[in-house]
Amino acid sequence: MQKPPVFLPEFKNPCWYADGDDRREVWISYLCRNRRIKNGKLCSLYFKRKRLKNAAILRCLPYFLLIGQPKSGSTDLFRRITSHPDVIPGLSKEPHWWTRNRHCLTTTYPRSCSPTVPHTFTEYIDHFNVVAEILDVTNNEHKMKFITGEGSQSYLWDHTWWWLYPENENDTEPGIHNAHLLRHILPDVKLLVIVRNPVDRLYSDYLYFNQSEQKSVEVFDRRVRASIDSFNYCLRMNSLHVRHCAYKEAFLEVRLTIGLYAVYLEDWMDVFPRQQFFVVSLDEYSVNQTIVASRIFKFLDLSDVPEKISSSTHYNKNMWHGKAVGDMLNETRLLLEQFYKPYNQALSLLLNDSRFLWET
């Protein structure tokens, strides 16, 4: 397992000095020559600085992670967080390194990985070079202000990698999961989670992804029924072991298991202290983004600047394709409400908040 860095106390963000790496310089140079993925701020800093070859360089990891969930308002929330003047985002919102892209270099991981995503731990660290370059030249006061973060929602629920190792072939569930790996490297990281009524989240997920497919409420209903049947079959075959089925049944006809929020959050809260979590529902966030963002700024120990996040713009919403298909069938909604009800109840108990029941 990767040895954790020793973070410097003069920085609020987790940072440390490490030996220079020529490969890192080559990778940044490649990014800055590629117009499609070029990060102007990083490239400007990179090409202006003068540094001796292999001299010690400041390296940084994220201060916060937005770990869940997809199609729950995470893109809009992440934009509002990074609108704060003391938050410097990485090269992209979702590097997905802890769950997916760190397996790109192994033959056992059946995903095609782009050359522009971080594959190694060093490349993942490179993802946060903008804040490192800024912090390296800033004054002592700003060293305790600037932070960085990322928003890969797969971290909360995606454990597909676990089942790909031969030594885990006969295991019923992950013994070590994403939270353990992150706690080893980033024990004090702040964890943000935004969730949505799982019924609506699933339909939004269906409409948003694979848009080249012919979408319809009838197809969605068929896929939902087939997925629920498959999940229930998994439960029967595994002694009603929900955790096994939640993690292993990732390739259903719709992404049904992502809505089992309580299963994943309980695992994470068994590893990290609860005070390191900020959990909010899309319902609450939609009513007043400014108030929620202000609470998040406080959670991240940032100054409150509500004027920065009061815009009514919403990012990454389902557009015309959702309107063209229309609302899901009533019978589909009732079926899904029945399926998710016990998991919503478990989430409400876990968080001691009845709003997560999503009762109509």
Disulfide bonds with the S-S distance in Angstrom:
Cys15-Cys60 2.10
Cys32-Cys43 2.05
Cys104-Cys113 2.02
Cys234-Cys245 2.10
